[in-house]
Amino acid sequence: MILGLSFDPTADNKAFWDKFDFPYDLLSDVDTSVSASFGAAEKDQPKASRVSVLIAPDGTIAKTYATVTPADHPDQVLADLDSFG
Amino acid sequence: MGLLAVGEQAPAFTLPNQDGSDVTLASCAGKYVLMWWYPKADTPG
């Protein structure tokens, strides 16, 4: 499954979600604490960085993507999932 | 900023989704989960 995260309030994510009809949830991490716990943000960083983390079924980190190029990213992740079997 | 290392346990979290319903990592157990961060809702950059 997929989860999108930003520091936006729920209402902003709702508008974004409605506009593009995302097939997955967009989560609000307004105080950045969860993002910081993943190392995806510094405390009080104003905007989220474009990073991704793939979590394995056992809850461990399977792969991290520190620089995401939006156009190429889905293929990259799908290829990695194939490699994990 | 340093992302967690491969093999580390992902931190548990509870966050509201776009409808205000809480989503937990625990509810995703047993599946691969891709978490992607974006800078701002509805911006290309």
Backbone of each chain as nested JSON, in Angstrom:
{
  "chains": [
    {"id": "A", "residues": [
      {"number": 1, "name": "MET", "atoms": {"N": [0.838, -1.187, 0.0], "CA": [0.0, 0.0, 0.0], "C": [0.878, 1.245, 0.0]}},
      {"number": 2, "name": "ILE", "atoms": {"N": [0.266, 2.346, -0.278], "CA": [0.996, 3.605, -0.427], "C": [0.392, 4.645, 0.52]}},
      {"number": 3, "name": "LEU", "atoms": {"N": [1.265, 5.424, 1.129], "CA": [0.837, 6.546, 1.966], "C": [1.63, 7.776, 1.56]}},
      {"number": 4, "name": "GLY", "atoms": {"N": [0.947, 8.866, 1.261], "CA": [1.622, 10.136, 1.011], "C": [1.648, 10.951, 2.288]}},
      {"number": 5, "name": "LEU", "atoms": {"N": [2.726, 11.681, 2.51], "CA": [2.825, 12.511, 3.708], "C": [3.322, 13.903, 3.364]}},
      {"number": 6, "name": "SER", "atoms": {"N": [2.765, 14.881, 4.061], "CA": [3.305, 16.223, 3.998], "C": [3.022, 16.892, 5.337]}},
      {"number": 7, "name": "PHE", "atoms": {"N": [3.433, 18.136, 5.448], "CA": [3.172, 18.87, 6.691], "C": [1.903, 19.705, 6.564]}},
      {"number": 8, "name": "ASP", "atoms": {"N": [1.16, 19.496, 5.517], "CA": [-0.058, 20.273, 5.287], "C": [-1.166, 19.844, 6.239]}},
      {"number": 9, "name": "PRO", "atoms": {"N": [-2.053, 20.774, 6.574], "CA": [-3.218, 20.38, 7.364], "C": [-4.147, 19.479, 6.559]}},
      {"number": 10, "name": "THR", "atoms": {"N": [-4.968, 18.756, 7.283], "CA": [-5.883, 17.796, 6.665], "C": [-6.707, 18.416, 5.537]}},
      {"number": 11, "name": "ALA", "atoms": {"N": [-7.187, 19.635, 5.735], "CA": [-8.05, 20.268, 4.728], "C": [-7.312, 20.445, 3.4]}},
      {"number": 12, "name": "ASP", "atoms": {"N": [-6.036, 20.793, 3.456], "CA": [-5.255, 20.96, 2.217], "C": [-5.086, 19.61, 1.516]}},
      {"number": 13, "name": "ASN", "atoms": {"N": [-4.83, 18.585, 2.306], "CA": [-4.683, 17.259, 1.72], "C": [-5.993, 16.769, 1.116]}},
      {"number": 14, "name": "LYS", "atoms": {"N": [-7.085, 17.142, 1.765], "CA": [-8.398, 16.745, 1.254], "C": [-8.635, 17.371, -0.13]}},
      {"number": 15, "name": "ALA", "atoms": {"N": [-8.294, 18.649, -0.258], "CA": [-8.482, 19.334, -1.538], "C": [-7.602, 18.705, -2.619]}},
      {"number": 16, "name": "PHE", "atoms": {"N": [-6.349, 18.393, -2.241], "CA": [-5.394, 17.756, -3.156], "C": [-5.912, 16.377, -3.554]}},
      {"number": 17, "name": "TRP", "atoms": {"N": [-6.397, 15.66, -2.571], "CA": [-6.892, 14.29, -2.772], "C": [-8.115, 14.296, -3.685]}},
      {"number": 18, "name": "ASP", "atoms": {"N": [-9.028, 15.245, -3.438], "CA": [-10.232, 15.341, -4.257], "C": [-9.897, 15.693, -5.704]}},
      {"number": 19, "name": "LYS", "atoms": {"N": [-8.919, 16.58, -5.866], "CA": [-8.586, 17.059, -7.203], "C": [-8.017, 15.944, -8.075]}},
      {"number": 20, "name": "PHE", "atoms": {"N": [-7.154, 15.108, -7.471], "CA": [-6.465, 14.095, -8.27], "C": [-6.988, 12.684, -8.036]}},
      {"number": 21, "name": "ASP", "atoms": {"N": [-7.957, 12.549, -7.144], "CA": [-8.581, 11.26, -6.931], "C": [-7.544, 10.173, -6.614]}},
      {"number": 22, "name": "PHE", "atoms": {"N": [-6.674, 10.482, -5.673], "CA": [-5.638, 9.508, -5.294], "C": [-6.266, 8.212, -4.791]}},
      {"number": 23, "name": "PRO", "atoms": {"N": [-5.72, 7.088, -5.198], "CA": [-6.263, 5.815, -4.721], "C": [-5.687, 5.396, -3.375]}},
      {"number": 24, "name": "TYR", "atoms": {"N": [-5.069, 6.304, -2.677], "CA": [-4.49, 5.98, -1.365], "C": [-4.536, 7.231, -0.49]}},
      {"number": 25, "name": "ASP", "atoms": {"N": [-4.211, 7.053, 0.792], "CA": [-4.362, 8.141, 1.758], "C": [-3.204, 9.132, 1.711]}},
      {"number": 26, "name": "LEU", "atoms": {"N": [-3.536, 10.378, 2.008], "CA": [-2.551, 11.443, 2.212], "C": [-2.607, 11.836, 3.687]}},
      {"number": 27, "name": "LEU", "atoms": {"N": [-1.487, 11.71, 4.369], "CA": [-1.451, 11.929, 5.811], "C": [-0.863, 13.294, 6.146]}},
      {"number": 28, "name": "SER", "atoms": {"N": [-1.39, 13.892, 7.204], "CA": [-0.928, 15.199, 7.677], "C": [-0.004, 15.015, 8.878]}},
      {"number": 29, "name": "ASP", "atoms": {"N": [1.226, 15.446, 8.698], "CA": [2.185, 15.416, 9.812], "C": [2.532, 16.872, 10.12]}},
      {"number": 30, "name": "VAL", "atoms": {"N": [1.544, 17.59, 10.655], "CA": [1.687, 19.047, 10.756], "C": [2.805, 19.471, 11.699]}},
      {"number": 31, "name": "ASP", "atoms": {"N": [3.103, 18.661, 12.714], "CA": [4.187, 19.074, 13.629], "C": [5.525, 18.433, 13.238]}},
      {"number": 32, "name": "THR", "atoms": {"N": [5.564, 17.732, 12.128], "CA": [6.759, 17.117, 11.517], "C": [7.383, 16.003, 12.368]}},
      {"number": 33, "name": "SER", "atoms": {"N": [6.741, 15.636, 13.47], "CA": [7.402, 14.696, 14.382], "C": [7.553, 13.3, 13.778]}},
      {"number": 34, "name": "VAL", "atoms": {"N": [6.525, 12.843, 13.056], "CA": [6.629, 11.505, 12.464], "C": [7.68, 11.51, 11.348]}},
      {"number": 35, "name": "SER", "atoms": {"N": [7.657, 12.544, 10.533], "CA": [8.646, 12.654, 9.457], "C": [10.056, 12.662, 10.047]}},
      {"number": 36, "name": "ALA", "atoms": {"N": [10.228, 13.389, 11.158], "CA": [11.545, 13.44, 11.795], "C": [11.955, 12.066, 12.309]}},
      {"number": 37, "name": "SER", "atoms": {"N": [10.994, 11.29, 12.797], "CA": [11.336, 9.974, 13.345], "C": [11.834, 9.024, 12.258]}},
      {"number": 38, "name": "PHE", "atoms": {"N": [11.463, 9.296, 11.021], "CA": [11.958, 8.502, 9.892], "C": [13.233, 9.103, 9.292]}},
      {"number": 39, "name": "GLY", "atoms": {"N": [13.634, 10.234, 9.815], "CA": [14.798, 10.912, 9.242], "C": [14.441, 11.636, 7.952]}},
      {"number": 40, "name": "ALA", "atoms": {"N": [13.147, 11.834, 7.721], "CA": [12.703, 12.458, 6.473], "C": [12.582, 13.973, 6.6]}},
      {"number": 41, "name": "ALA", "atoms": {"N": [12.794, 14.501, 7.793], "CA": [12.713, 15.948, 7.974], "C": [13.493, 16.349, 9.213]}},
      {"number": 42, "name": "GLU", "atoms": {"N": [13.986, 17.554, 9.18], "CA": [14.529, 18.165, 10.387], "C": [13.361, 18.731, 11.177]}},
      {"number": 43, "name": "LYS", "atoms": {"N": [13.547, 18.858, 12.466], "CA": [12.5, 19.468, 13.279], "C": [12.256, 20.891, 12.761]}},
      {"number": 44, "name": "ASP", "atoms": {"N": [10.988, 21.237, 12.61], "CA": [10.573, 22.578, 12.205], "C": [10.971, 22.94, 10.773]}},
      {"number": 45, "name": "GLN", "atoms": {"N": [11.36, 21.966, 9.994], "CA": [11.588, 22.202, 8.563], "C": [10.259, 22.641, 7.949]}},
      {"number": 46, "name": "PRO", "atoms": {"N": [10.248, 23.722, 7.139], "CA": [8.954, 24.248, 6.699], "C": [8.196, 23.353, 5.719]}},
      {"number": 47, "name": "LYS", "atoms": {"N": [8.911, 22.664, 4.848], "CA": [8.24, 21.8, 3.876], "C": [8.915, 20.438, 3.858]}},
      {"number": 48, "name": "ALA", "atoms": {"N": [8.139, 19.411, 3.581], "CA": [8.714, 18.074, 3.483], "C": [9.636, 17.99, 2.275]}},
      {"number": 49, "name": "SER", "atoms": {"N": [10.697, 17.2, 2.399], "CA": [11.57, 16.926, 1.266], "C": [10.964, 15.785, 0.454]}},
      {"number": 50, "name": "ARG", "atoms": {"N": [11.363, 15.703, -0.812], "CA": [10.873, 14.601, -1.64], "C": [11.714, 13.357, -1.385]}},
      {"number": 51, "name": "VAL", "atoms": {"N": [11.3, 12.602, -0.405], "CA": [11.976, 11.336, -0.109], "C": [10.904, 10.256, 0.016]}},
      {"number": 52, "name": "SER", "atoms": {"N": [11.337, 9.003, -0.086], "CA": [10.41, 7.888, 0.099], "C": [11.076, 6.816, 0.936]}},
      {"number": 53, "name": "VAL", "atoms": {"N": [10.257, 6.073, 1.641], "CA": [10.737, 4.946, 2.441], "C": [9.819, 3.759, 2.146]}},
      {"number": 54, "name": "LEU", "atoms": {"N": [10.433, 2.622, 1.844], "CA": [9.666, 1.394, 1.614], "C": [9.813, 0.51, 2.855]}},
      {"number": 55, "name": "ILE", "atoms": {"N": [8.677, 0.171, 3.459], "CA": [8.671, -0.63, 4.683], "C": [8.245, -2.054, 4.333]}},
      {"number": 56, "name": "ALA", "atoms": {"N": [9.005, -3.013, 4.835], "CA": [8.726, -4.422, 4.562], "C": [7.558, -4.914, 5.412]}},
      {"number": 57, "name": "PRO", "atoms": {"N": [6.973, -6.05, 5.047], "CA": [5.824, -6.574, 5.809], "C": [6.128, -6.802, 7.286]}},
      {"number": 58, "name": "ASP", "atoms": {"N": [7.398, -7.008, 7.65], "CA": [7.732, -7.204, 9.067], "C": [7.982, -5.887, 9.795]}},
      {"number": 59, "name": "GLY", "atoms": {"N": [7.764, -4.765, 9.133], "CA": [7.89, -3.47, 9.798], "C": [9.294, -2.898, 9.787]}},
      {"number": 60, "name": "THR", "atoms": {"N": [10.211, -3.528, 9.09], "CA": [11.554, -2.968, 8.977], "C": [11.694, -2.183, 7.676]}},
      {"number": 61, "name": "ILE", "atoms": {"N": [12.696, -1.314, 7.647], "CA": [12.942, -0.511, 6.461], "C": [13.539, -1.399, 5.366]}},
      {"number": 62, "name": "ALA", "atoms": {"N": [12.862, -1.493, 4.237], "CA": [13.346, -2.326, 3.134], "C": [14.233, -1.523, 2.192]}},
      {"number": 63, "name": "LYS", "atoms": {"N": [13.932, -0.248, 2.038], "CA": [14.643, 0.576, 1.065], "C": [14.314, 2.036, 1.346]}},
      {"number": 64, "name": "THR", "atoms": {"N": [15.286, 2.905, 1.128], "CA": [15.01, 4.336, 1.242], "C": [15.436, 5.014, -0.053]}},
      {"number": 65, "name": "TYR", "atoms": {"N": [14.76, 6.084, -0.366], "CA": [15.024, 6.849, -1.585], "C": [15.209, 8.299, -1.154]}},
      {"number": 66, "name": "ALA", "atoms": {"N": [16.454, 8.732, -1.111], "CA": [16.741, 10.065, -0.584], "C": [16.47, 11.154, -1.608]}},
      {"number": 67, "name": "THR", "atoms": {"N": [16.562, 10.815, -2.867], "CA": [16.228, 11.787, -3.903], "C": [15.245, 11.131, -4.86]}},
      {"number": 68, "name": "VAL", "atoms": {"N": [14.079, 11.704, -4.919], "CA": [13.016, 11.122, -5.731], "C": [12.786, 11.997, -6.947]}},
      {"number": 69, "name": "THR", "atoms": {"N": [12.859, 11.387, -8.114], "CA": [12.449, 12.054, -9.343], "C": [11.05, 11.554, -9.646]}},
      {"number": 70, "name": "PRO", "atoms": {"N": [10.055, 12.414, -9.484], "CA": [8.683, 11.913, -9.555], "C": [8.388, 11.043, -10.779]}},
      {"number": 71, "name": "ALA", "atoms": {"N": [8.871, 11.412, -11.925], "CA": [8.512, 10.671, -13.136], "C": [9.076, 9.255, -13.144]}},
      {"number": 72, "name": "ASP", "atoms": {"N": [10.244, 9.074, -12.546], "CA": [10.893, 7.755, -12.594], "C": [10.581, 6.894, -11.379]}},
      {"number": 73, "name": "HIS", "atoms": {"N": [10.044, 7.515, -10.349], "CA": [9.984, 6.827, -9.072], "C": [9.125, 5.567, -9.074]}},
      {"number": 74, "name": "PRO", "atoms": {"N": [7.923, 5.598, -9.646], "CA": [7.102, 4.383, -9.584], "C": [7.799, 3.171, -10.183]}},
      {"number": 75, "name": "ASP", "atoms": {"N": [8.447, 3.325, -11.316], "CA": [9.127, 2.191, -11.947], "C": [10.237, 1.651, -11.056]}},
      {"number": 76, "name": "GLN", "atoms": {"N": [10.931, 2.593, -10.434], "CA": [12.039, 2.209, -9.558], "C": [11.524, 1.363, -8.382]}},
      {"number": 77, "name": "VAL", "atoms": {"N": [10.448, 1.817, -7.769], "CA": [9.904, 1.1, -6.615], "C": [9.364, -0.258, -7.043]}},
      {"number": 78, "name": "LEU", "atoms": {"N": [8.68, -0.308, -8.173], "CA": [8.134, -1.595, -8.634], "C": [9.248, -2.586, -8.925]}},
      {"number": 79, "name": "ALA", "atoms": {"N": [10.338, -2.085, -9.493], "CA": [11.477, -2.964, -9.765], "C": [12.058, -3.497, -8.459]}},
      {"number": 80, "name": "ASP", "atoms": {"N": [12.146, -2.643, -7.447], "CA": [12.66, -3.09, -6.152], "C": [11.744, -4.127, -5.524]}},
      {"number": 81, "name": "LEU", "atoms": {"N": [10.451, -3.915, -5.624], "CA": [9.501, -4.882, -5.058], "C": [9.667, -6.234, -5.74]}},
      {"number": 82, "name": "ASP", "atoms": {"N": [9.861, -6.23, -7.035], "CA": [10.103, -7.481, -7.76], "C": [11.337, -8.178, -7.215]}},
      {"number": 83, "name": "SER", "atoms": {"N": [12.364, -7.384, -6.932], "CA": [13.617, -7.967, -6.478], "C": [13.481, -8.562, -5.078]}},
      {"number": 84, "name": "PHE", "atoms": {"N": [12.522, -8.073, -4.288], "CA": [12.31, -8.633, -2.946], "C": [11.466, -9.909, -3.02]}},
      {"number": 85, "name": "GLY", "atoms": {"N": [10.894, -10.174, -4.166], "CA": [10.067, -11.369, -4.309], "C": [8.733, -11.171, -3.63]}}
    ]},
    {"id": "B", "residues": [
      {"number": 1, "name": "MET", "atoms": {"N": [19.999, 15.815, 7.868], "CA": [18.894, 14.874, 7.706], "C": [19.431, 13.534, 7.235]}},
      {"number": 2, "name": "GLY", "atoms": {"N": [19.067, 12.481, 7.908], "CA": [19.47, 11.146, 7.487], "C": [18.32, 10.18, 7.627]}},
      {"number": 3, "name": "LEU", "atoms": {"N": [17.94, 9.578, 6.521], "CA": [16.851, 8.606, 6.567], "C": [17.277, 7.394, 7.373]}},
      {"number": 4, "name": "LEU", "atoms": {"N": [16.318, 6.685, 7.911], "CA": [16.598, 5.45, 8.629], "C": [17.349, 4.483, 7.717]}},
      {"number": 5, "name": "ALA", "atoms": {"N": [18.151, 3.628, 8.334], "CA": [18.916, 2.655, 7.558], "C": [18.061, 1.434, 7.251]}},
      {"number": 6, "name": "VAL", "atoms": {"N": [18.369, 0.792, 6.142], "CA": [17.69, -0.445, 5.766], "C": [17.882, -1.47, 6.89]}},
      {"number": 7, "name": "GLY", "atoms": {"N": [16.812, -2.148, 7.266], "CA": [16.858, -3.149, 8.318], "C": [16.416, -2.63, 9.668]}},
      {"number": 8, "name": "GLU", "atoms": {"N": [16.405, -1.305, 9.842], "CA": [15.915, -0.741, 11.097], "C": [14.401, -0.875, 11.176]}},
      {"number": 9, "name": "GLN", "atoms": {"N": [13.922, -0.902, 12.407], "CA": [12.477, -0.968, 12.616], "C": [11.849, 0.389, 12.279]}},
      {"number": 10, "name": "ALA", "atoms": {"N": [10.798, 0.396, 11.515], "CA": [10.097, 1.644, 11.215], "C": [9.384, 2.133, 12.472]}},
      {"number": 11, "name": "PRO", "atoms": {"N": [9.484, 3.426, 12.776], "CA": [8.81, 3.951, 13.973], "C": [7.287, 3.87, 13.825]}},
      {"number": 12, "name": "ALA", "atoms": {"N": [6.629, 3.499, 14.899], "CA": [5.162, 3.471, 14.888], "C": [4.632, 4.9, 14.77]}},
      {"number": 13, "name": "PHE", "atoms": {"N": [3.516, 5.053, 14.092], "CA": [2.918, 6.389, 14.012], "C": [1.405, 6.287, 13.877]}},
      {"number": 14, "name": "THR", "atoms": {"N": [0.767, 7.374, 14.214], "CA": [-0.665, 7.562, 13.967], "C": [-0.827, 8.963, 13.409]}},
      {"number": 15, "name": "LEU", "atoms": {"N": [-1.376, 9.075, 12.213], "CA": [-1.564, 10.383, 11.58], "C": [-2.938, 10.426, 10.926]}},
      {"number": 16, "name": "PRO", "atoms": {"N": [-3.532, 11.629, 10.859], "CA": [-4.833, 11.749, 10.201], "C": [-4.697, 11.749, 8.675]}},
      {"number": 17, "name": "ASN", "atoms": {"N": [-5.604, 11.044, 8.02], "CA": [-5.62, 11.087, 6.557], "C": [-6.448, 12.292, 6.095]}},
      {"number": 18, "name": "GLN", "atoms": {"N": [-6.708, 12.356, 4.795], "CA": [-7.392, 13.527, 4.232], "C": [-8.816, 13.686, 4.76]}},
      {"number": 19, "name": "ASP", "atoms": {"N": [-9.379, 12.619, 5.295], "CA": [-10.73, 12.707, 5.848], "C": [-10.725, 12.892, 7.36]}},
      {"number": 20, "name": "GLY", "atoms": {"N": [-9.532, 13.007, 7.939], "CA": [-9.435, 13.174, 9.379], "C": [-9.443, 11.868, 10.151]}},
      {"number": 21, "name": "SER", "atoms": {"N": [-9.437, 10.731, 9.439], "CA": [-9.392, 9.434, 10.107], "C": [-7.953, 9.048, 10.393]}},
      {"number": 22, "name": "ASP", "atoms": {"N": [-7.705, 8.516, 11.563], "CA": [-6.339, 8.137, 11.915], "C": [-5.876, 6.899, 11.143]}},
      {"number": 23, "name": "VAL", "atoms": {"N": [-4.64, 6.961, 10.686], "CA": [-4.0, 5.828, 10.019], "C": [-2.77, 5.474, 10.842]}},
      {"number": 24, "name": "THR", "atoms": {"N": [-2.612, 4.201, 11.147], "CA": [-1.436, 3.763, 11.907], "C": [-0.592, 2.844, 11.047]}},
      {"number": 25, "name": "LEU", "atoms": {"N": [0.698, 2.825, 11.345], "CA": [1.563, 1.885, 10.636], "C": [1.155, 0.449, 10.986]}},
      {"number": 26, "name": "ALA", "atoms": {"N": [0.714, 0.25, 12.23], "CA": [0.313, -1.093, 12.656], "C": [-0.799, -1.645, 11.762]}},
      {"number": 27, "name": "SER", "atoms": {"N": [-1.656, -0.758, 11.26], "CA": [-2.761, -1.218, 10.416], "C": [-2.27, -1.689, 9.055]}},
      {"number": 28, "name": "CYS", "atoms": {"N": [-1.006, -1.41, 8.74], "CA": [-0.434, -1.791, 7.452], "C": [0.463, -3.028, 7.582]}},
      {"number": 29, "name": "ALA", "atoms": {"N": [0.558, -3.598, 8.76], "CA": [1.472, -4.727, 8.986], "C": [1.144, -5.872, 8.035]}},
      {"number": 30, "name": "GLY", "atoms": {"N": [2.182, -6.547, 7.57], "CA": [2.003, -7.689, 6.686], "C": [2.01, -7.305, 5.221]}},
      {"number": 31, "name": "LYS", "atoms": {"N": [2.166, -6.004, 4.946], "CA": [2.225, -5.543, 3.556], "C": [3.452, -4.668, 3.365]}},
      {"number": 32, "name": "TYR", "atoms": {"N": [3.904, -4.584, 2.15], "CA": [4.868, -3.535, 1.833], "C": [4.144, -2.2, 1.85]}},
      {"number": 33, "name": "VAL", "atoms": {"N": [4.778, -1.206, 2.467], "CA": [4.202, 0.133, 2.541], "C": [5.21, 1.118, 1.96]}},
      {"number": 34, "name": "LEU", "atoms": {"N": [4.795, 1.854, 0.972], "CA": [5.641, 2.935, 0.456], "C": [5.137, 4.246, 1.045]}},
      {"number": 35, "name": "MET", "atoms": {"N": [6.001, 4.902, 1.806], "CA": [5.682, 6.23, 2.334], "C": [6.433, 7.249, 1.515]}},
      {"number": 36, "name": "TRP", "atoms": {"N": [5.707, 8.16, 0.921], "CA": [6.387, 9.201, 0.132], "C": [6.009, 10.571, 0.667]}},
      {"number": 37, "name": "TRP", "atoms": {"N": [7.004, 11.374, 0.781], "CA": [6.796, 12.733, 1.292], "C": [6.735, 13.702, 0.118]}},
      {"number": 38, "name": "TYR", "atoms": {"N": [5.868, 14.688, 0.237], "CA": [5.766, 15.722, -0.796], "C": [5.758, 17.077, -0.102]}},
      {"number": 39, "name": "PRO", "atoms": {"N": [6.321, 18.086, -0.75], "CA": [6.545, 19.371, -0.066], "C": [5.278, 20.119, 0.294]}},
      {"number": 40, "name": "LYS", "atoms": {"N": [4.301, 20.074, -0.566], "CA": [3.122, 20.902, -0.348], "C": [2.025, 20.343, -1.223]}},
      {"number": 41, "name": "ALA", "atoms": {"N": [0.813, 20.256, -0.666], "CA": [-0.293, 19.721, -1.445], "C": [-0.487, 20.525, -2.721]}},
      {"number": 42, "name": "ASP", "atoms": {"N": [-0.603, 19.809, -3.845], "CA": [-0.965, 20.422, -5.11], "C": [0.044, 21.452, -5.621]}},
      {"number": 43, "name": "THR", "atoms": {"N": [1.313, 21.118, -5.529], "CA": [2.335, 21.944, -6.173], "C": [3.21, 21.025, -7.02]}},
      {"number": 44, "name": "PRO", "atoms": {"N": [3.656, 21.496, -8.157], "CA": [4.487, 20.657, -9.003], "C": [5.922, 20.546, -8.5]}},
      {"number": 45, "name": "GLY", "atoms": {"N": [6.405, 21.553, -7.772], "CA": [7.8, 21.549, -7.385], "C": [8.014, 20.834, -6.106]}}
    ]}
  ]
}
